[in-house]
Amino acid sequence: MSFKSLDLVLNRLENGIMILSEDLSVKYWNRWLEKNTQIYKDDILDKDITKIFRGINKSVLQRKIKTSLKLKIPTFYETSLSHILFPIERHNVISSPFDFMQLKIIIAPFDVEKGEVVISLYDISEIYELKYTLTKEIEKVSSFNDELWREKRVIQSNISLVKIDKNGIIIEVSEALLNMFEYEKERLIKNHISILFQTDIKDLVVEDMFSNIVHNKTWKREVLCLNKNQNSYWTDIIAIPFLSDLGELFTATLIFKDISDKKSDDKALCEAKIREKESLATQEYIENIEGKQ
């Protein structure tokens, strides 16, 4: 094949092809390079490439060329954000995180006796853009997961909740609930939710709750509960059902709020009102008797 025919073939390639001597003099420059560097071959042939093509890392390029010629094998170089061997700007790109082409570069011996190498440049910017986008999305997901973890920690520490399956078996509990009921996690997991309710009412409470949540209705009641030491106290409970794709009860989350203090205050207030009424009635009775006398 004549050089003219070879030149015709190389000019049709969708990648850059150049031939450099060991002293960095340009011996060949194909059309792809002309188009993407805006440097025409007549302006660069037989000249030091670093004098015309600004921004090339000269020491790295010379080292790669010497290694290829010495070992008589190709050497490879791939662009990174911090190491660009041939800074070729990207044209006609609307939006990209990269100002320069991300290149895969192959430097192979062309004529060892003359000290010449052929250098092939492949634009792999789209692959790098995909990797960049995936990395950013992974970072977003990681950040989102961190945020979820922090929110879960807040919930675990501050909200007393229990997650049960469709049969009322406890499958998850928060730290706050364990502290509230003074139980160890292992003691509650796989046990029935009724363990938390006062013995003489637990069956009625469970029946009432399930009659609502199986129909996807939120259940809310004030219930007398028992802790591990069998001490009773009032709690406000909300049960939120979660159905399967078939519309059947899958799980439910119960949120407990200790309202013992409120109940005590209500009881004290009620007792005070009763005493007040009794006092008024007594006073009225005395006044009536005195009036008759």
C-alpha angles and dihedrals in degrees: 000000000000120000089246090057091045090050089053091053095045091049090058094056121108092225137063122269124186135162117216132184122224090261088055095253111153114239100168135019121178130212095258088062091047091052097046101036096037086227114125120216093239088060096050109030113116091007131111103268092216091059093057104026103056123208099034115143095238099188093050092047093050091048092051092049094049091049092051093049094044096048093033091225135107119268124207134217129181124196120243129185091260099036118053116167098182111025102209113171119228113242129197092017113135099195130005138142088228126074092187132047115267100229137197106209128197119190112192134171112265103170112359094187092055091040094240131147134190115227121202121196121198120190107225096163093125090057090050091048090053091048090047092049092047091049091052091048090049089051090051091050090047091050090047091050090050090051091048090049091052091048090048090052090053090050093045092052101040111026122066105219140155128198117209134183126235090279095052095256114148111242102165138019134182125236090242091058092048089054091046095053095030092232131140113239093240090057093058104035111096090011124114119265090238089077087081096054129081110270100240094051105031096098092051092046093051092046092049092047096049093046086065107035095049085063092049093255122141111239123213127179143147105242134183107235137190127221126209092277091051093251111148129220138159121262134183107225129195117188116198116193126215117199131207124240087269091058094252126131108270105166139340132209119216120200116200126201121186108232098167092117090051091049090049091050091047091049092048091048091049091049091048091052091049091050090047091052091046090050092050091047091050092049091049090049092051092047091051092052093048090049092055092051 
